[in-house]
Amino acid sequence: MVPVFYIFAAVTIIAALSVILQRTPVYSALSLIVVLCSLAVLYVSLGARFLAVIQVIVYAGAIMVLFVLVIMLLNAGRERHTEGSRLARWLGVPLLVAFLLEMLSVIWNWLPPGVLVPAAMDSGPAAIGALLFRHYVLPFEVTSILILVAILGAVVLAKKQL
C-alpha cells in the first residue's frame, strides 16, 4: 500500500501545480478535480474510507460543480496574457518559499505537542459528525456562508455583463 501512497502523493502535487499553472480556468478546475480524487485515494491508503467517500461526493462532486458553474456564468475563456516585470519574476519563487517556510514555522510553534501525531481515536462517521457539530459548528457555518456569498457574487458579476 505504501507505493500507492507515494504514487498518488506525486499525482496530487503535479495536479496541484497544474491548477496554478493552467491558463484556462476550465482546465484549472479539471486539474483541481484530479487533486481532490487523488486525495481520496490517499485517504483510502491511510485507512480513512469514510473521508475518502466524503471527499469525492462533497468536494469533487458538489463543490466542483459550483466552481464550473461560476466559471461558465462568468464566461471565462482564455486568460489575457500580461507581461510581468522582471523583478516579480525573479523574486516570486524565493518570496513564495520564504512565505511557506514562515507559515510552517508558525503552525509548528502554534500546535500543542502531540497534535501532529494524534492518539488513537474513533474515526467513524459518528465520531466525525460529533466533532463537526459539537466543536466545529462555527467554522462549518462560516464556510457555508462563504460559499453562498461566492455564488451570489458570481451571479451578480454575470448579470452585469449581460
N, C-alpha and C positions, 0 to 999 in steps of 0.2 A: 504494500500500500504506500510505502514511502516514495517510490519512483513516481507514482501517480500524483502525489502531493507536489513534488518538485516540478513535474511537467506542467501541471495546471497553475502552479505559482508563477512559472515563467510566462504561460499564456496570459495570465491576469496582468502581469506587468507590461507585456508587449501591447496588449489590447488597451490598457490604460494610457500608455504613451500614444497609441493611435487615436484615442479620444481627443487628446490635446493637439496632436499634430495634423489632424484632418482639416481640409479647407472647406468642406461641405458639412453643414450641420446635420444632415440626414445620415451621412457616413459616420459622423461622430456619435450619433445616437445608436447606430448599429454596433459600433465598437463598444459602447457602454453596455449594450445587451450581452455581448461576449464576456465582458468583465463580470457582470452580475451572474451569468450562468457558470462561469469558471469558479467564481467564489462559492457557488452552491456545491460544486464538485469538491472544493477544498473542505467545506463543512462536512460533507459525507465522509471524506477521508479522515476527518477528525472525530467521527462518531456522532455528529450532531445532525441527524437526519431530519428532524423537525425544522431546524433552522434552514436547512437546505431547501426544503419544500416551500417554506415561507419566503425565502429569498427569491425563488423562481416565480411563485404566484404573485407576491406583492410587488417586488421591485422589477424583475424582468418582465412581468406581465402588466400590472396596472399602472405603475409609475411610468414605465417607458411608453405606454400608450398615451399617457398625458403629455410626455415630452414630445413625442412625434406629432400629436395633435397641436401643440403650441407651435412647433416648427412649421407645420403646414398652415396654421392660421396666420402666422407672420409672413408666410410666403417667402421663406428664407431660401434663396437659391445659392448660387456661388458667392462666396465672400469676396469683396473687393480687395485687391492686393494693395497694401500700403507699404511704402518704404520706411523702415525703421532707421533710427540713427545708428551709427557705428558704435557709439558709446553704449547704447542699450543692448546691442548685440553682444558686445564683449563683457559687459558687466552683468548681464541677465543670469547666466548659469552660475557664476560664483555667488551672486546675491541669493539665488534660489537655494543653493547648497547651504549657505550660512543661515538662511531662514529656517530650513528644515532641521539643521543641527540645533538651532536655538529652541525650536518647538519641541524636539525630542528631549532636550535638556530640561525644559520647563515641565514637561509631562513626567519625566523620570523623577524629578525632585518633588513634584506635587503629589504623586501617588503614594499612599501609605505602603509600608512593606507587606509583601505577600499578595498584592493585587495582581501583579503580572503573572504569578503562578498561583491561582486560587486553589483553595482546599476543595475537596470533593463536595459537590453539591448536586441536588436534584436538577436534572436537565430536561424534564419532560414538558409537555405543553402546559400543564397545571402550574408548574414552578415558574415558567416564563410568564404566564398570564398573571400570576400573583405578583411577581416583580414589576411587571409593566403597569398594572392597575393599582398597586399599593404605593410603590416607591417612585415610580417614574410617570405619574399621571400628568404632571405639568409639562415636561418635555414632550410627551406624546401628543398632548392637545396643542401645544405651540407648533409642533411640526405639522399637524393637520391644518392649522390656520395659515401657516406659511405656504403650504401647497395650494390652499384655496385662494390666497392673495395672488400667487403667481399665475394661476389660471385666469383669474379676473383681470390681471394686468395684461395678459396675452390677448384676451378678448377685446379689451379697450384699445390696445395698440392695433389690433387687426381692424377694428371698426374705423379708426382714424384714417387708415389707408384707403378705405372704400370711399 
